[in-house]
Amino acid sequence: MPHCGSSTCHGGTSVSGSGSVFVNGRAITRVSDAVDCGSTAATGSPNVFAN
């Protein structure tokens, strides 16, 4: 999932996500959820919304 650090956007692994919405047994990541490098998810689907 793309996310942005101090100078660039890059791929990464989500470390937090929805507590109630799952895909293939994994919590979905939402914009502003934490990413493994200490940043947050920067982009998401324009037409899917979840808690």
C-alpha positions, 0 to 999 in steps of 0.5 A: 500500500502506498504511503509517504515518508518525509520525502518520498512515497513508497510501498509498505506493510500495514501494522494497524487496520479496521477492527471490523472489516476483513478481506481474506482474514486480514484487517483492511488498511484505511487512509492514515493507518500505521505502516511498518516504517513509522509512516501512515497509509496515504491513499485508498479507494475512492469508493470504499469506506470502512470503520 
